């Protein structure tokens, strides 16, 4: 794999993560447990979609085949998406959404912080912009884990169940392959394994404060970064891509 091909794949991963999670969060619009949360989740979704546009536009530029963010978002099949399995998991209840968000936000924050020092100035600039938004995302999702974990008996039960159920999808965030290794050699991306301990440190501190018990490290679901997804992604894309697929090149 050439350096340009690896960079294209890497940018797809960054953009696909934010695209799919942003779409998942948008599903809460009009269904949140409180009006404030309806607005907050929609705002986080908009932040993530904004980051998607920057990452995927740059990916299209690197690819050099005339595809922009819209074409990459709307005209790829599921096997061509490179997002983590975690972000495509169903929203479930509010506790499940917040547990998924907290797991991702903590990792996303650490990753973007490293990417602000990327040798490629375009990547460093996008990461710096995104880091400001993700700092708020992390603060917010952590607060909800604390509130639900150390809240009522029912909220604690639901948050503990969500923490347990989604844990197996977190290992993929720290696994490197030839794409990640190429980015490390080119001084663009970090060693993903180096993010594990600071991420775990935040997980442990939050779990202790929230009176939650973290699952023991073990077998992890993986494959999203290589285009091997759960059935959930197909349903997401059927919704996300319907208009462009039904009316190709429609404009308004």
N, C-alpha and C positions, 0 to 999 in steps of 0.2 A: 504494500500500500504506500503510495507516494505521500509526501508531506501535505500536499494540497488536498488529497483525498481524505487523509486523516483529519485535517482541519475542518473540512466540510462535515464529516461525520460527527465531530466533536460539537460543532455549532448546532447541528440538528438535535443532538441530545439536550443541549441547553435550551433551545427553543421549544422542543417538543415537551419537555418537562413542564414548562410554564404554560404552554398552550393547553395541554390536557388537564392540568390542575385548575387553571383558570376556567375552563369550560365546566369542570365538575362543580366548582364553587358557584358558578352562575346558575346552576340548577336550583340553588336555594332561593333565588329571587322570588319573593312573594310567598315563601313557605317557611321562613325563619321563625324561631320561637318568639321573637320580639322585633318591633320595627327597627330599632337601633341596629340589631344584628343583620337584618335584611339589608340595610344600607352598608354596613361594615363589610359583610361578605362580598357584596357586589363591588365595593371599592377595591378590595384585595384582588378579586378576579380581574378587574380592569387594570390594575398594576401589572399583574402577571401577563395579561394579553399584550400590554404595551411593551413589556420586556421581550415577549415572543416576536413581535414585529421587528425589533432591533436585531435579535439573534438570527432570525430566519432571512431577513433581508441581507445580512452579511453573509450567511451561508450561500444564498443564491448568487451573490457577487463572487464569492470564492469558486463556486461551481462553474460559473461562466456559461451557462446554458439558457440564460434568459428567464429563469424562474425567480420570482420575487417571493415575499413572505406569503402572499395570498395563494399563489400557485402551490407552494410547498405545504401550506396548511390544508388546502381544499382538494388537491389533486394527487395525493399519495394514498396508497392502500395501507392497511394496517401493518403489513410486514415491513413497510418502509419507514415506519415510525420508530424512534429510538428513545422514547421516554422510559423512565423507571416504572416498574410494575406498581409501585406504591401509589403513584398519582392517579392511576386509572381505576383504583378500587372504588366501589360504590360509596356514596355519601353515608349511607346508613342513618343512624340517629345523630343528633348534634354532638354527642360525645365522640362518636367515631370520626366525624368530620374534623373535630378539633384535635384529636389524637393524630390523625393523618397529617394535618396541617403542621402540628408541632414537630413531628418527626422530620418532615420535609423542610420546614423553615429553619430549624437548627442546622441541618446539613447545608441548605442553600446559603445561609448567612456565612458559614465557614468557607464554602467554596468561592463565593463572590469576593470575600475578603482577600483570598489568595489571588484571584484573577485580576484584582486591581493592580497587581504588580506584573502582569503579563508583558512579555516583550513586544507583542503586537499591540500598538496603542489603541486600535479600534476596539479590541476586546477589553482592554483595561478601562476604557471610557464607558463602555456599556455596563461593565461590572460595577464601576463606581456609582453610576446612576441607579442601578438596581439595588445596590447595597443599602442606600438610604431608605428605599421602600421596604426591603426585606427586614431591616432592623425593626421597623414598626410591626411587620407581620409576625416576627418572632416574639416580640413583647406581648402582642395580643393573644397569640395562640397559647403561649406559656401561661398567661393569666387565666385563660379558660380551663386549662388542665388543672391549675391550682384550685380554681373555684369549684369545679365539678368534682375533683378528687377529694377535696376536703370540705365538701358541702353536705348535702343530705345523704341518707343511707342509699336512696335510689340513684342519685347522681354519682355517688362513689362507685356503686355497682356497675353502672353503665360505662364510666370512664375506665375502670379496671378491665372490663371486658374488651373495650376498644383497644387499650394498650396491649393486651394479650393477643388479640386477633390480628393486629397489623404489624406486630413485631417481626414476623418472618419476612416481611418485605423490605426491611431496613438494611439487611446485609449487602444488598446489591449496590447500595450507594457508595460503598467503600472498596469495591472490587475493581481492579484495573485490568485492561486488556491492551491489545496492540495500539489502539487509538489513544488511550490515556498515556501510554508509555511514549508514544510519538510526541504528544503535547508536552510531556515532561522534558524530553530531550530538546525540544525547541523553545524551552523556557516560556511556555504559555500556560499550561495547566499544572496543578499541584499533584503530588503523590496522594491519591485518594485515601490510602491507608493511614496517612498522617492525620486525617480529619477524624478518625474513629475515636481516639481517646478524648479530645475536647468535646466531641458530640456526646460520648457516653458520660462524661463528667457533668454536662448540663442535664442529661436525662436522669442521672442518679440524684443530683441535687433537687431537681424538680419533683421527682417521684417521692423523695423523702418529705419534702414540704407538703406535698399533696396527699400524703398517707397512702401512696400507691406502691405496688410491688412490681418491679421490672422483671420481665421474663429472663431466664438464663440464656446466654448465647448458645446458639445451636444452628441447625440446618436453615438455610436461607433460600427463599424463592429468588430466581434470577432468570434473565433472558431478555428483558425489555430493551436493554441497550443494544441487543443484536437483532431486534425485530421479532422476538418470540414473546407474544403477549397473551394475556388472559382473554376470555371471551368478551369481557367488559369493553375493551377498546373498540371492537366492531360496532357495538351499539352506540358508543359515543360518536364515532365517525359517521354513522348513519344519520344522526341528528345534525352534527356539526357541518357535514358536507352536502346535505340534501339539496339545497338551493343551487349550488354551483354544479352539482352533478345533473340535476334535472334540467337546468337552463345554462348550458356551458357558455362561459364568457359574457354572462348577463351583466349589464351595467345599469346604473340608475343615479 
